[in-house]
Amino acid sequence: MTLLEVILVIGILVIIAGMVVPNFVRELEREKLPGSARQLRSLVTLVRANAAFDARRYQIRFPMEDELDPLGGDRQPLVEREDDPIDEPEVFNPVTAPWAVGMTLLGDVWCAEVRLGRPTVAFLRKLEQRHEIEDEVEETYEDFEPERLPLIIEPDGTSEWATFVLTDAPRDTEIDELLFFDDLEEYGAIQVITEGATGLAWLQRPLYEEELDLFEERGWPVVLRQDFLDPRVLTEEDVLELRDVPID
């Protein structure tokens, strides 16, 4: 090959790389949010298994103001265990095992809120009046911020229903801006919904307001019981097709 041919081949490779690499980088960035959601779901499953194995209560929570996670930041989940339920009840100590410490949330993804309780239309409607939720939280979880509630997992592996709201929006984004899919434009949000009794968990995007109206009108539960991140608006036929269990 002559020098001219080598330069031509290199030039073509540079052009191809210039076209492919930006798309590849953007795809990696887009994958960080769903990848974080899948990793958080796996962590919740691991905590449930260890709670049952150790016969101890565990809890998963996110750092509060001025608190750091094991990696020195403030975004990663904290796993803690009630080591001595008799002499030190309600005292949870950090779990430092390798499976409990790591980069669960990728890139700029963070947990904007942890909601305890089974998601229902009434519950989501109530979230629009935040002061009512905050009043209840202050009575039950007085040591925690309303958006930083701990998910406590019992020795038998059960817990309350919980919804972890993950997003790649700026950290100063108001929580109410992540409640409906209508309000999401440049950034995304994914809810990791875990069922308390069985430990099953699903990744679900926030609902559109018109979808919530449909669920309310039909009396359907708002948990689809399977992963659903499709941005298109659900119709009645779509919901009936998606469900794996009878609608009650």
N, C-alpha and C positions, 0 to 999 in steps of 0.2 A: 504493500500500500504506500502511496506517495503521501507526503506531508499534507497536501491539499485534501486528499481523501480522508485522512485522520481528522483534520480540522472540521471537515464537513460532517463527519459522523458525530464528533463531539458536539458540534452546533445543534444537530438534530436532537441529540439526547438532552441537551440543555433546554431546548424548546419544549420537548415532551415533559420533562421534569417540571418546567415552569407551569405547564397546564395541569399536571396531575397532582403535584405536591400540595398546592393550596386547597384543592378539593379534599384531599386526604386529611389535611390538618383540620379543615372545617368538620369533616365527618367524625374525627376523633373528639373534637370539642362537643359536637351534638350528642355523642355517646356517653359523655361523662355523667349527665343527669340520669338516664335510665340505668347506666352501669352502677352508679351510686345507690340507686333504689334497690337494685338486685342484691348488692352487697349488704345493705342494711337488712333486707329480708333474711339473708343467710345468717347474719349476726343474731337476729332475734331467734331464729331456729336453734342456733348453737347455745344461746343463753337458756332457752327452754330445756334443752337436752341436759345441760349441766345442772340446772336447778333440780331436775328429777334425779339425776345421778348422785348429786351431793346431798339430796334431801334438805336443801337450804333455800331460803328466799333470795332471789336475785333482783336487781333492778337495772334498767337501761334508762339513761337520761343524757341530756346535753348540757355542756357547761353554762353556768349562769354568768351574770356580769362579773368581770374581773376574775374569772376562774379559767384555768387552762386545762386542755386535754393532755393525754400522755405524750402527744407529739409536740407539745409546746404551743399549739394554736388554741382556737376556741370553737372549732367546727365538728370535731370527731365525737362520736358517742362515748359515754363513760359506762363501763360495766362494773357493777358493785355487788357485793354479797353480804348477807346478814350472817356473820360467822358464829355468833353466840346468841341465839334467840332467847335463851333463858336469862342470862345475866345482863346482856346488852341488847334488848329488843329494839328494833327500829334503827339500829346502828349498822350502816352499810359501809363496808370497806372496799377499796379499789381492788379489782381483779387484775393481776399483772401477767397472767398466762399469755403466751404468744397469740392464741386465737382471739383474745379479748382486746388486744392492743394493736392498732394498725390504721392504715388509711382507708377507712370505710367510705367516706365521702371524697369524691375526686374533684380536682380543679377548684373552681369557685362555688361548688355546690354546698349548701348549708341547710340545716333544718330550721324552717321558719316557725314551726309550731308542732306541738304534740297534743292531740286531742284525745281525751279518754272518754269512753262510752261508745255504744253502738251507733254508727252513722245512720240517721234517719232524716227524712225530709224536715220534720219538725226541729231536729237538732241543728241542721244546716241553716234553717231559717232563723233559729235563735242566735246563731253565730253572728248574724247581722246586727244584733244588739249586744255588743261585747261586754257591756257593763254587767249584764245579768250573769254571764259566764264567769267573769272575774270575781263577782261576789261569792259565787259558789266555791270557786277555787280557793279563795282566801279562807273559807271556813274549813275546807278539807285538807288542803295542802298549803298551809300558812308559811312554810319554809321555802316554797318554790314560786318562781314567777309563773304567771298564768300560761305563757307560751312555752315554758320549760318544765312541764310536768314529767315525773318519772313513771315509767311503766314497770310495775312491780309484778314479778312472776313467782308464783307460789311453788312450794316443793313438789307439787304434783304436776307442774308444768303449765298450769292454767293462769289466766290473768284477766284483766278487763279487756274489752275491745280497745284498740288504739289506732289512731291515724297519725302517721308521721308525714308532715307536709315538707317535701324537699323542693328546692328551687335553685336556679342559677341567677336569679335576679339580684340586684345590688342589695347590700346588707341593710340599707335604710328603707327598703320597701315595706310599706304598711301591710300587715297581715291580711286585712280585708281586700287588698288588691289581688290576693291569691285564692280567694274563695271560689270565684267562678271563672270558667275558661274564657268567657267573653272579655275579661279584663287583662288577659295575657297577650302581649303583642310581641315584643322583641325577645322576651325571656320565657322560660318554661316552668312548669311545676308538676310534680308527680306525687301522688299520695300512696304511701305504703300502708295498707289497711290489714291489720292482723286480728283474727277472730280469737276471743279470749279462751273459749273452752277447748277448741281443737288445735289452735296454733297455726291454722292455715292462714296464708297471707297472699294478698294480691296487690299488683301495681295498677293504679287507676288514675287517669287524669281528672282534674276538677270538672264538674258538670257545667254545661251552659245553663243559663237561667231558664231558657225555654225547656231544656231537658228536665230540670228540677220541677217545673210546672207540670210536665207530663207525668213524672213519677208521682207527684202529689195527687194529680187528678185520678190516676189509675190505682193509687194505693200500693205502689210497688216499692220494695226495699231498694235503697240507692246503691247497695253493694252488688256489683255484677258477678262476683265470685269467680272471676278469671281476670287475667291481665288485659287491660284495655287502655291503650295510649293513642288510638286513632283520633285525629283532630276533627273529623267530620261530625256533624250534628246527628245524634241518634234519633231515629223515628220509632214509632211504636213497633213496626215490623222488625226493625233491627234489634230492639231490646228482647223481643220474644225469641228471636233466632239466637241471640248471644247466650241466653240463660241455659245453664246445665241442670238447674233444679226448678221445680214448679214455683211459680210466683204466688206468694200468699198475701 
